[in-house]
Amino acid sequence: MNTRRAFLATVPAAAFAAASKLPTAEGPQFIVAMLTMLDGKGRLDDAMNKDYLAYLAAGGADGALVMGTTGEFASFSVKERKQSLESAMKHKGRLNVMCQIGAGNLPETLELLDHATGSGADSVLVLPPYYYKNPSADGLASFFEPVLRAAKLPVLVYNIPQLSGSPITPELLRKLSSFDRLYGMKDSFSKADAMVSFLREFPKLRIMTGVHGNIEVNLKNRGAGGLTGNGSIFVKETAEILKAHSAGGDTAAAQKKLNELSGMLSGYDGVPAMKYALSLMGLKESAVRAPFVPVADAKRKELAEKIARWRS
């Protein structure tokens, strides 16, 4: 296993170059939905975060999303969520930084929006308020409209109804379309045809897919690229899909390779497994927050063997 020093020696200087703002970036992008780096006591670890961001940049990611679903955002206080973004901004290098600011209530969402703006984030992602399931489009609009009125940053809405309980519908996007700060959407709903329908109806919005298997379809339908959690593990393989698309190459082959590799993580609890997998790639293993628990010993051995075969 690589040591931290050995890993950092492989990171090119270009990985720390200055970044352009996300809204002015041309073409689709690959943004990693970051894991949140924690020490053995479950506290935010700035040094681990620095190494992790360097690893993402070296692997070819264009940006990083702080405190998304993969970042365990619901397990952190507002104060900790702010600290996590501040660490990312300090160590972002060339990466664009997006921050997920959605909370279960509007006051905390607006507070996190104000903090993201002051911290210099490039854009924000906003989850619908959760717990109350399937509110009306008018009800969701009453949550998002104050955010869009207050926003000085580009705002993407987050469609992940399988977890939030509140889908981002075409009806809702039509209600919000008059706001200049409505920049796009992260669509983490697993059905490609639904994503394509959004792309066709809202061609001016930057719609990114949160489903790794939908990246090729997103790109072929003039989408804005991928914003994925397993991009932490398969950074280069995900970036290759966008490179192939940009060069007019074989995106199908690149997508197929990513799909095959992603199967290694099937059957494991996602966040703990990804944090353990990163430790097999030379980074220090991060702890997880409840309700997650570390990968069990038998599963660790099994996953380590799969990763070793892949990397050999």
C-alpha positions in Angstrom: 0.0 0.0 0.0 1.3 3.5 -0.9 2.2 5.8 1.9 0.9 9.4 2.1 4.3 10.7 1.0 4.5 8.3 -1.9 1.0 9.3 -3.0 1.7 13.0 -2.8 4.8 12.6 -4.9 2.6 11.4 -7.8 0.4 14.5 -7.8 1.4 16.8 -10.7 1.9 20.4 -9.9 -0.8 21.3 -12.4 -3.3 19.8 -10.0 -2.9 22.8 -7.9 -3.4 25.4 -10.6 -6.0 28.2 -10.3 -9.5 27.3 -11.4 -12.1 29.2 -13.4 -15.6 29.7 -12.1 -18.0 26.9 -12.8 -20.6 29.1 -14.5 -18.0 30.2 -17.2 -16.7 26.7 -17.8 -17.3 25.5 -21.3 -18.7 22.1 -22.0 -19.7 19.3 -19.7 -17.8 18.6 -16.5 -17.0 15.8 -14.1 -17.6 16.8 -10.4 -17.0 14.3 -7.6 -19.6 14.2 -4.8 -17.0 14.2 -2.0 -16.8 12.0 0.9 -16.3 13.9 4.2 -12.9 13.1 5.7 -13.0 12.3 9.4 -10.4 11.2 12.0 -10.6 8.2 14.2 -12.9 10.1 16.6 -15.3 11.1 13.8 -14.1 14.8 13.7 -13.5 16.7 10.5 -9.8 16.2 9.4 -8.4 19.1 7.4 -5.1 17.3 6.6 -6.9 14.3 5.2 -9.2 16.6 3.2 -6.1 18.2 1.6 -4.7 14.9 0.4 -8.1 13.8 -0.8 -8.7 16.9 -2.9 -5.2 16.6 -4.4 -6.0 13.0 -5.3 -9.3 14.0 -7.1 -7.5 16.8 -9.0 -4.7 14.4 -10.1 -7.2 11.9 -11.2 -8.9 14.3 -13.7 -11.9 15.6 -11.8 -13.1 19.1 -12.7 -14.7 19.9 -9.4 -15.9 18.7 -6.0 -19.2 18.8 -4.3 -19.0 19.4 -0.5 -21.6 18.0 1.8 -23.8 16.1 -0.7 -25.4 12.7 -0.1 -22.0 10.9 -0.3 -20.6 13.5 2.1 -23.1 12.4 4.8 -24.4 16.0 5.1 -27.4 15.0 7.3 -25.0 13.7 10.0 -23.4 17.0 10.5 -24.3 20.2 12.3 -24.6 23.5 10.5 -21.3 24.6 12.1 -19.5 21.4 10.8 -21.0 21.9 7.4 -19.5 25.3 7.2 -16.1 24.0 8.4 -16.1 21.3 5.8 -16.6 23.9 3.0 -13.9 26.1 4.4 -11.5 23.2 4.4 -12.4 22.5 0.7 -11.9 26.1 -0.3 -8.5 26.2 1.4 -7.3 23.0 -0.4 -9.2 23.1 -3.7 -6.3 23.7 -6.0 -7.6 23.8 -9.6 -11.0 22.3 -8.7 -14.3 24.1 -8.8 -16.2 23.8 -5.6 -19.9 23.3 -5.3 -21.6 23.1 -1.9 -24.8 21.4 -1.0 -26.7 23.8 1.2 -30.1 22.1 1.5 -31.5 21.5 5.0 -34.8 20.4 6.4 -35.8 24.0 6.9 -35.4 27.3 5.0 -33.6 29.4 7.7 -30.6 26.9 7.9 -30.6 26.6 4.1 -30.3 30.4 3.7 -27.7 30.5 6.4 -25.6 28.0 4.5 -26.2 29.9 1.3 -24.8 33.0 2.9 -21.8 31.1 4.2 -21.1 29.5 0.8 -21.2 32.9 -0.8 -18.8 34.4 1.7 -16.5 31.4 1.4 -16.1 31.8 -2.3 -17.8 28.7 -3.5 -18.4 28.5 -7.2 -22.0 27.3 -7.0 -24.5 25.7 -4.7 -26.7 22.6 -4.9 -30.0 22.7 -3.0 -31.9 19.6 -1.8 -35.6 20.0 -1.2 -36.7 20.1 2.4 -37.0 16.5 3.6 -39.2 14.6 6.1 -42.5 15.9 4.7 -42.9 13.6 1.6 -44.3 14.6 -1.8 -45.2 18.3 -1.1 -47.0 20.1 -3.9 -45.1 22.0 -6.6 -46.3 25.2 -5.1 -45.1 24.1 -1.7 -41.6 23.3 -3.0 -41.6 26.6 -4.9 -42.2 28.4 -1.7 -39.0 26.8 -0.4 -36.8 27.3 -3.4 -37.9 30.9 -4.4 -36.4 32.6 -1.3 -33.2 30.8 -2.0 -33.1 31.9 -5.6 -34.0 35.5 -4.7 -31.2 35.6 -2.1 -28.6 33.8 -4.2 -25.6 35.6 -5.6 -24.2 32.2 -6.8 -25.5 29.9 -9.5 -28.0 27.5 -7.9 -28.6 23.9 -9.0 -31.6 22.0 -7.6 -31.1 18.4 -6.4 -33.4 15.7 -7.7 -33.0 12.6 -5.6 -36.6 11.6 -4.7 -35.6 8.1 -3.6 -34.0 9.7 -0.5 -35.5 13.2 -0.2 -39.1 12.1 -0.8 -39.6 15.2 -3.0 -39.0 14.9 -6.7 -37.9 17.9 -8.8 -40.7 17.9 -11.4 -40.9 19.7 -14.7 -43.8 21.6 -13.2 -41.5 22.9 -10.4 -38.8 23.9 -12.8 -41.2 25.8 -14.9 -42.3 27.7 -11.8 -38.7 28.5 -11.0 -37.5 29.3 -14.5 -37.9 33.1 -14.2 -35.1 33.3 -11.7 -31.7 34.2 -13.2 -29.8 32.2 -10.5 -31.5 28.9 -11.4 -28.4 27.4 -13.1 -29.2 23.7 -13.4 -30.0 20.5 -11.7 -28.3 17.4 -10.4 -30.5 14.5 -11.4 -29.8 11.4 -9.2 -32.9 9.6 -10.2 -31.9 6.4 -11.8 -34.1 6.4 -14.9 -32.2 7.7 -18.0 -35.4 8.4 -19.9 -36.6 10.8 -17.2 -33.2 12.6 -17.4 -33.4 12.9 -21.1 -36.9 14.4 -20.9 -35.5 17.1 -18.6 -32.6 17.8 -21.0 -35.0 18.3 -23.9 -37.5 20.5 -22.1 -34.9 22.7 -20.3 -32.0 23.0 -22.8 -30.8 26.2 -21.1 -30.2 24.6 -17.7 -27.0 22.7 -16.9 -28.4 19.3 -16.0 -25.8 16.9 -14.5 -26.4 13.2 -13.8 -25.7 11.8 -10.4 -26.0 8.2 -11.8 -22.6 7.0 -13.0 -24.3 4.7 -15.6 -26.1 7.7 -17.2 -23.1 9.8 -18.0 -22.8 8.8 -21.7 -26.5 9.3 -22.2 -26.3 12.7 -20.5 -23.4 13.8 -22.8 -25.1 12.6 -26.0 -28.1 14.6 -25.1 -26.2 17.8 -24.5 -26.1 17.5 -20.7 -23.6 19.1 -18.4 -21.8 15.9 -17.4 -21.5 13.8 -14.3 -21.7 14.6 -10.6 -21.1 11.2 -8.9 -20.2 9.7 -5.6 -18.3 6.7 -6.9 -16.2 9.2 -8.8 -14.0 9.2 -5.7 -12.9 5.7 -6.4 -13.1 5.6 -10.2 -11.8 9.1 -10.9 -9.8 8.5 -14.0 -12.3 6.1 -15.4 -15.1 8.6 -15.1 -13.0 11.4 -16.5 -12.2 9.2 -19.5 -15.9 9.3 -20.6 -15.8 13.1 -20.8 -12.5 13.0 -22.5 -13.8 10.6 -25.1 -16.9 12.8 -25.6 -14.8 15.9 -26.0 -12.5 14.2 -28.5 -15.2 12.5 -30.5 -14.0 9.2 -29.3 -15.7 6.0 -28.0 -17.8 7.1 -25.1 -19.6 3.7 -25.1 -16.4 1.8 -24.4 -15.4 4.2 -21.6 -18.9 4.0 -20.1 -18.9 0.2 -20.2 -15.5 0.1 -18.4 -16.8 2.4 -15.7 -20.0 0.3 -15.3 -18.0 -2.9 -15.0 -15.6 -1.4 -12.4 -18.5 0.1 -10.4 -19.8 -3.4 -9.9 -17.0 -4.0 -7.4 -18.9 -1.8 -4.9 -22.2 -3.7 -5.2 -23.2 -5.5 -2.1 -21.5 -3.1 0.3 -22.7 -0.1 2.3 -21.8 2.7 -0.1 -20.1 5.4 2.0 -18.1 3.1 4.4 -17.0 1.0 1.4 -15.8 4.0 -0.6 -13.9 5.3 2.4 -12.2 1.9 2.9 -11.5 1.6 -0.8 -9.7 5.0 -0.8 -7.4 3.7 2.0 -6.4 0.9 -0.4 -5.3 3.6 -2.9 -2.8 5.3 -0.5 -5.1 7.7 1.4 -5.7 7.5 5.1 -9.0 5.7 5.9 -11.8 8.1 7.1 -14.2 7.2 9.8 -17.9 7.4 9.2 -20.8 9.0 11.2 -23.8 7.2 12.5 -25.9 5.6 11.2 -23.1 4.2 9.1 -20.6 1.7 10.6 -17.2 0.7 9.2 -17.0 -2.2 6.8 -17.0 -5.5 8.6 -13.7 -7.5 8.6 -14.9 -10.2 6.2 -16.2 -7.7 3.8 -13.0 -5.7 4.0 -10.9 -8.7 3.0 -13.3 -9.4 0.1 -13.3 -5.8 -1.2 -9.5 -5.5 -0.7 -9.0 -8.5 -3.0 -11.3 -7.0 -5.6 -9.4 -3.7 -5.6 -6.1 -5.5 -5.7 -7.1 -7.4 -8.8 -8.3 -4.3 -10.5 -5.1 -2.3 -9.7 -2.6 -5.1 -10.5 
